[in-house]
Amino acid sequence: MRDWHNLFLHAIFERGVEYYSNNRVLEYSFESNIIQASVQGEFIYDVHIVNDNNQIIDAYCDCPHAQKGNLCKHMVAELLEYDSNE
């Protein structure tokens, strides 16, 4: 997926890179434009991202940070996994 990195605050992006590098992305799948994974943080969080023509059109994570309407490190880790499987 192209140019999604700039959607995230720098600190959030860097933490997501750490999560990805430490193999915290679990149960990854991509089907019908929906990227899904469980990402191990303090708890295991469910992350879903809808991708349409290489554009993120919706992103969900059940972590407290994302539940406040923010993009989170778990989403970054999932997108890095997606990019590595593309």
ChimeraX attribute file (.defattr): number of C-alpha atoms within 10 A of each C-alpha:
attribute: neighborCount
match mode: 1-to-1
recipient: residues
	/A:1	16
	/A:2	9
	/A:3	9
	/A:4	13
	/A:5	13
	/A:6	8
	/A:7	11
	/A:8	17
	/A:9	13
	/A:10	11
	/A:11	11
	/A:12	16
	/A:13	21
	/A:14	15
	/A:15	16
	/A:16	23
	/A:17	20
	/A:18	15
	/A:19	21
	/A:20	22
	/A:21	13
	/A:22	11
	/A:23	13
	/A:24	18
	/A:25	25
	/A:26	17
	/A:27	10
	/A:28	15
	/A:29	15
	/A:30	16
	/A:31	8
	/A:32	8
	/A:33	13
	/A:34	16
	/A:35	20
	/A:36	24
	/A:37	26
	/A:38	21
	/A:39	26
	/A:40	18
	/A:41	13
	/A:42	7
	/A:43	9
	/A:44	16
	/A:45	19
	/A:46	18
	/A:47	25
	/A:48	22
	/A:49	20
	/A:50	18
	/A:51	17
	/A:52	13
	/A:53	9
	/A:54	12
	/A:55	12
	/A:56	17
	/A:57	10
	/A:58	11
	/A:59	18
	/A:60	19
	/A:61	24
	/A:62	15
	/A:63	20
	/A:64	11
	/A:65	13
	/A:66	17
	/A:67	12
	/A:68	9
	/A:69	11
	/A:70	15
	/A:71	19
	/A:72	25
	/A:73	27
	/A:74	34
	/A:75	29
	/A:76	25
	/A:77	28
	/A:78	28
	/A:79	25
	/A:80	21
	/A:81	21
	/A:82	17
	/A:83	11
	/A:84	9
	/A:85	10
	/A:86	8
